[in-house]
Amino acid sequence: MDTHHFNPLRITSEIGTLRSVLVHTPDSGLGKVVPSKAQDWLFEDIVHLDTIRRKEYDYYTKLLLYFLDPAKIKGKLKQADDPQNNRSFYKPEHPDFFRSEKVVELQNLLADILNDTGIKEKLTASVCAVENCSYLLQKELAQLPSAALAKVFITGSLPGKTMIFPPIPNFIFTRDIGIVIKDHILLNKPAKKARIREALLAKYIFYNHPLFSGYRQNIIELADTRRHFLMPRDGEDKKVTLEGGDVMVVSPNHLLVGVSERTSMEAAHQVIGILFDKQLVNKISVIKIPRKRDYMHIDTVFTQVKRNVWVLLGNFSKAAIRREAADPVQRILDASKKDDLLRIIQFHKNNTGKPVYMDNLEDLLTDISTNDLKCKDKVQFIYSGNNEFPYDSREQWTDSCNLLALKEGVVLGYDRNDKTTEAFRRHGFAVMEAKEMVDALENGTIIPDKVKDTLILIPSAELSRARGGFHCMSMPLLRDEIEE
């Protein structure tokens, strides 16, 4: 394949102005999740696909285009939303799709690589092996046009709507297929069987698409622990699993790795060894959070808004961890709940034998703001649900802490998290509904470069049921460097 589509890759922060991002538009597979399989497929509930698309995710697409690639949307909004066009602007397989090199659609990348006959045969055989398909079905799939085959691999259904294997509804959470660290791509190793096909498709895309042609030698894959398959229970304790929601590049030389329900300590160990060896960073903080569905990844309990501003679940704050308000008996009883403890271990490249330990997120995030990002302003924390019970945990469940920064201080979140929104207002942020922002961007009363300190709220009645916010639904490929 030629390399004329080659795009630069570079991520050195969570908040530098976003220039290029990998996404996946909700596909028909989301509408095929059935109650009996929802939890196996990592969904808490079944969702209404048309609402997710037309009334929720389409706003996300529009906002990304206005901020990253306005030529693809400005002046075309009425046409894009015309009911007569039946959302063709938003459908990756349709000729009218917006196809952007800044807001990059995963399904199109998959279709592109399937135009290569050799890749098509290998990937079809691999998917069919993973999904236990018959050889006849494998041959039938190999005959499909590349765009149609890409859709089948994602939705699990043939063009005639016949379901031949499960969909991969989590493919909308592109953060979890890989993470860009400077100019390298760290591929994930999913913890759950439901995501194995995602990882396989992602690997083929990153190794074979021209978009990443200059970075193939920079792809990092984690290996399974040596001879893990000989261990009892398939080496459960030494399993290597990692998902992108547990990895954050917070400064050019500092990486955060979560150890959670989805990312294992063994994976964190490998990441530390590989990244220090490659001299990509000189500091890695491992954040061990409870292995609970409530938390899932570290980006469900905190994300960065500005150099000195973070949104955070109060459970992991200084006061909550140290139980400062508790009486001595309560402190002792709470300390016995070992699965509730947070542990932060920070390793430095030239002195891995002497890590730094912290017991709460506020100390770590303050250190990042002041020492890594050289921020002179007071570090501020905006708490989920305004730190009020029971809204703190209710709104964390619907991703109040899982925000995507389009640029420093301008973040996307869900409209349902009222108390968190109130907390943003108290910290001096403007709050705008997605429709209001889109209309202002279209008519020119708001210019993306001029937007500052704003929380943009996107409708979320159905999207939030999928258990992931906009941080989860994005894999940033390129951000501007943040100036000191």
Beta strands, then each sheet from edge to edge (+ up, - down):
strand 1: 18-23
strand 2: 103-105
strand 3: 178-181
strand 4: 184-187
strand 5: 219-220
strand 6: 247-251
strand 7: 254-259
strand 8: 283-288
strand 9: 302-306
strand 10: 309-312
strand 11: 343-348
strand 12: 356-358
strand 13: 380-383
strand 14: 404-407
strand 15: 410-414
strand 16: 430-433
strand 17: 454-458
strand 18: 475-479
sheet 1: 2+ 1+ 18-
sheet 2: 3+ 4- 5-
sheet 3: 6+ 7- 8- 11+ 12-
sheet 4: 9+ 10- 13-
sheet 5: 14+ 15- 17- 16-
end
